Amino acid sequence: MEFLCYHRDRPGSLSLRYELLEEHWSYMDGYAEGMIARGPTLAGDGETPTGSVHIVDLPDPAAARTFAFDEPNYQAGAYRDVLLRRWRNTLGRTMWDFPGGSTGGSRYLVLGLGSGEAADLTAPPDHELIAYGPLLSDDGATWLGTAALLQAPDPDTARAVLTPERYADIEVHNWEPGGRR
């Protein structure tokens, strides 16, 4: 089962995040085999972390909760909140398989928080998608939204990957591929 986990930073926690960087990476090393995508979301300056995205294949919802809530930054209070949802990898690949490579272009996390009937269940053409799929309930039966990691020229183009009227809210965050440097 694949899950998307988005830890949002608590204001003022940047120094704590930097202090725990090695612990965070070591923790994630334990999940490397199941990792589909990972990396920080960034403020408008393109450098200051605002959160941390991980899409990972895990055995079940209990394992996903352990992954999300045992993470060192979460345990230390660096994160304000956590979005944890079952996810389906409609592209069938990892971020390391993205044909656009690991550098070049602006990259974004787009989160569409669902409202009503399921939408955007298949990957749209004409976008440089790194990862794409629906956000689902723990049992996989209920559509709760859609998440995409993509390369795009600007946030508005990134937002256009989703059908706006089908979502209660669409968030667009600067994102960069992450992992041990």
C-alpha positions as CSV (number, residue, x, y, z in Angstrom):
1,M,0.0,0.0,0.0
2,E,1.3,3.4,-0.9
3,F,0.9,6.4,1.4
4,L,1.6,10.1,1.1
5,C,2.9,11.8,4.2
6,Y,3.3,15.6,4.3
7,H,4.7,17.0,7.6
8,R,4.2,20.8,7.7
9,D,6.8,22.7,9.7
10,R,6.0,24.5,12.9
11,P,6.9,28.2,12.7
12,G,10.3,28.9,14.2
13,S,11.4,25.2,14.0
14,L,14.1,25.7,11.2
15,S,17.1,25.4,13.6
16,L,15.6,22.2,15.1
17,R,15.2,20.7,11.6
18,Y,18.8,21.4,10.8
19,E,19.9,20.0,14.1
20,L,18.0,16.8,13.4
21,L,18.9,16.4,9.7
22,E,21.2,13.4,10.1
23,E,18.6,11.7,12.4
24,H,15.9,12.4,9.8
25,W,18.0,11.0,7.0
26,S,19.0,7.9,9.0
27,Y,15.3,7.3,9.9
28,M,14.4,7.5,6.2
29,D,17.2,5.2,5.2
30,G,15.2,2.5,7.0
31,Y,12.4,3.0,4.5
32,A,14.6,3.5,1.3
33,E,13.4,0.3,-0.3
34,G,9.7,1.4,-0.3
35,M,10.4,5.1,-1.1
36,I,8.6,6.5,-4.1
37,A,9.3,10.2,-3.7
38,R,10.7,12.5,-1.0
39,G,11.8,16.0,-0.4
40,P,11.2,19.3,1.3
41,T,8.6,21.9,0.4
42,L,10.2,25.3,0.4
43,A,9.2,29.0,1.0
44,G,9.1,31.5,-1.8
45,D,12.9,32.1,-1.4
46,G,13.4,28.5,-2.8
47,E,15.7,27.6,0.2
48,T,13.8,27.7,3.5
49,P,12.1,24.4,4.3
50,T,8.4,24.6,5.1
51,G,7.6,20.9,5.2
52,S,8.6,17.4,4.2
53,V,6.9,15.1,1.7
54,H,7.4,11.3,1.6
55,I,5.5,8.9,-0.6
56,V,6.3,5.4,0.5
57,D,5.1,1.8,0.1
58,L,4.2,0.3,3.4
59,P,2.4,-2.9,4.6
60,D,-0.7,-1.2,6.0
61,P,-2.2,1.9,7.6
62,A,-0.7,1.1,11.0
63,A,2.8,1.0,9.5
64,A,2.1,4.3,7.8
65,R,1.1,5.9,11.1
66,T,4.3,4.5,12.7
67,F,6.3,6.0,9.8
68,A,4.7,9.4,10.1
69,F,4.6,9.8,13.9
70,D,8.0,8.1,14.9
71,E,9.9,10.4,12.5
72,P,12.5,12.3,14.6
73,N,11.4,15.8,13.5
74,Y,7.8,15.0,14.5
75,Q,8.9,13.5,17.8
76,A,11.0,16.6,18.6
77,G,8.1,19.0,17.7
78,A,9.5,20.5,14.5
79,Y,6.2,19.8,12.6
80,R,3.0,21.7,13.1
81,D,0.8,18.9,11.6
82,V,0.8,15.8,9.4
83,L,-1.3,14.9,6.3
84,L,-1.2,11.2,6.0
85,R,-3.3,9.5,3.3
86,R,-3.3,6.3,1.3
87,W,-2.2,7.1,-2.2
88,R,-2.1,5.2,-5.5
89,N,0.9,5.5,-7.8
90,T,-0.8,6.0,-11.2
91,L,2.6,6.5,-12.9
92,G,4.0,3.3,-11.6
93,R,7.5,4.7,-11.0
94,T,9.6,6.5,-8.4
95,M,10.9,10.1,-8.6
96,W,14.3,8.6,-9.5
97,D,12.8,7.2,-12.7
98,F,11.4,10.7,-13.8
99,P,12.7,11.2,-17.3
100,G,13.3,14.9,-16.6
101,G,16.2,14.0,-14.2
102,S,16.8,15.3,-10.7
103,T,17.7,18.9,-11.6
104,G,16.4,21.7,-13.8
105,G,13.1,23.5,-13.8
106,S,10.8,24.5,-10.9
107,R,9.2,21.7,-9.1
108,Y,6.0,21.7,-7.1
109,L,3.8,19.6,-4.7
110,V,0.2,20.1,-5.7
111,L,-2.4,18.9,-3.2
112,G,-6.1,18.9,-4.2
113,L,-8.4,18.3,-1.2
114,G,-11.4,16.5,-2.5
115,S,-15.0,17.6,-2.5
116,G,-17.7,15.3,-3.8
117,E,-17.2,12.8,-6.7
118,A,-13.7,11.6,-7.5
119,A,-11.8,13.6,-10.1
120,D,-8.5,13.5,-11.9
121,L,-8.0,9.7,-11.3
122,T,-5.7,9.3,-14.3
123,A,-2.5,11.2,-14.9
124,P,-3.2,14.1,-17.3
125,P,-1.1,14.4,-20.5
126,D,0.9,17.5,-21.2
127,H,2.5,17.9,-17.8
128,E,5.9,16.9,-16.6
129,L,4.7,14.6,-13.8
130,I,7.2,13.2,-11.3
131,A,4.6,11.5,-9.1
132,Y,0.8,11.5,-9.4
133,G,-2.2,9.8,-7.8
134,P,-5.4,10.0,-5.8
135,L,-5.5,10.5,-2.0
136,L,-7.7,7.8,-0.5
137,S,-9.2,6.6,2.8
138,D,-7.2,4.0,4.7
139,D,-9.3,1.2,3.2
140,G,-8.8,2.7,-0.3
141,A,-12.5,2.9,-1.0
142,T,-13.1,6.7,-0.7
143,W,-11.4,9.4,-2.8
144,L,-10.2,12.3,-0.7
145,G,-8.3,14.3,-3.2
146,T,-5.3,14.1,-5.5
147,A,-1.5,14.7,-5.1
148,A,1.1,15.5,-7.7
149,L,4.8,16.2,-7.8
150,L,5.7,17.9,-11.0
151,Q,8.0,20.2,-12.9
152,A,6.4,23.3,-14.3
153,P,7.4,26.9,-15.2
154,D,5.3,28.5,-12.4
155,P,2.8,27.7,-9.6
156,D,-0.2,28.6,-11.8
157,T,0.8,26.0,-14.4
158,A,1.4,23.5,-11.6
159,R,-2.1,24.2,-10.2
160,A,-3.6,23.5,-13.6
161,V,-2.7,19.8,-13.3
162,L,-6.0,19.5,-11.4
163,T,-9.6,20.4,-12.2
164,P,-10.2,23.4,-9.9
165,E,-14.0,23.1,-9.5
166,R,-13.7,19.5,-8.2
167,Y,-11.7,20.5,-5.1
168,A,-12.5,22.3,-1.9
169,D,-9.0,23.6,-1.9
170,I,-5.8,23.2,-4.0
171,E,-2.4,23.9,-2.4
172,V,0.7,24.5,-4.4
173,H,4.1,24.3,-2.6
174,N,7.6,24.7,-4.0
175,W,9.3,21.3,-3.7
176,E,12.6,19.8,-4.4
177,P,13.7,16.1,-4.6
178,G,15.2,15.1,-1.3
179,G,17.3,12.6,0.3
180,R,20.8,12.1,1.6
181,R,23.2,14.5,-0.1
